[in-house]
Amino acid sequence: MVASSPPAPRFLAPAQVAELLSIEVGEVIQLIHEGRLRGSQLGSPQRWRVEEASLGEYLAEQSEQARRMALWHQANEASFPEVWGTSPLQP
C-alpha cells in the first residue's frame, strides 16, 4: 500500500479572509504580523496568502475567548449564594 502524502495547504488571499471575518484587509495583514494567522508572501510579485487551516484555528481561538468572557461575566453577575452553593436563609 502506498502511503499518501498530506494534502498541500490551501491559501486564501487577504481580501478573502477579510470578507469571511468582516474586517478590513489591513487588519488581516496585522493579524499575520502578530502571528495570529499563518501567512506567507508567495508568487511573483510576492503577495500575502493566509493558510486556510490557520483561519479555522483563529476562529476556534476567538470562539473560546468569547466563551470564557461569557462565563466570566456570568460569574461576576452571580449572587454570592449561587457562587458558594448555599441557599438564602429560610424564614
SVG drawing of the C-alpha trace seen along z (x, -y; Angstrom):
<svg xmlns="http://www.w3.org/2000/svg" viewBox="-40 -48 48 50">
<polyline fill="none" stroke="black" stroke-width="0.4" points="0.0,0.0 1.4,-3.4 1.4,-6.0 -0.2,-9.2 1.3,-12.5 -0.6,-15.0 -2.6,-17.4 -0.9,-20.6 -2.2,-23.6 -4.7,-25.8 -4.1,-29.5 -6.5,-32.4 -5.9,-36.0 -6.2,-38.6 -9.3,-40.0 -11.0,-36.6 -10.1,-36.3 -11.2,-39.9 -14.6,-39.1 -15.0,-36.0 -14.2,-37.8 -16.0,-41.0 -12.8,-43.1 -10.5,-45.2 -7.6,-43.8 -5.2,-45.8 -6.5,-44.0 -5.8,-40.7 -2.2,-41.7 -1.9,-42.9 -3.1,-39.5 -0.4,-37.9 2.3,-40.1 1.1,-39.4 1.3,-35.7 -2.4,-35.1 -2.8,-34.0 -0.2,-32.0 0.6,-33.8 3.3,-33.8 4.3,-36.0 4.0,-33.9 4.3,-34.3 5.9,-36.9 5.3,-39.6 5.0,-38.4 1.6,-38.7 0.3,-37.7 -1.6,-34.5 -3.1,-33.0 -3.2,-29.3 -6.8,-28.2 -6.1,-25.9 -4.9,-28.9 -8.1,-30.7 -10.0,-27.8 -7.6,-27.8 -8.0,-31.6 -11.8,-31.3 -11.7,-28.5 -9.4,-30.7 -11.8,-33.6 -14.8,-31.4 -13.0,-30.0 -12.2,-33.6 -15.8,-34.6 -16.9,-31.6 -14.5,-32.4 -15.6,-36.0 -19.3,-35.0 -18.5,-32.7 -16.5,-35.4 -19.4,-37.9 -21.9,-35.3 -19.8,-34.6 -19.4,-38.3 -23.2,-38.7 -23.9,-35.7 -25.1,-36.3 -23.0,-35.0 -25.3,-32.1 -25.0,-30.9 -21.2,-31.2 -20.8,-29.5 -23.5,-26.9 -25.6,-27.9 -29.2,-28.8 -30.6,-32.0 -31.8,-31.9 -35.1,-30.2 -37.9,-32.1"/>
</svg>
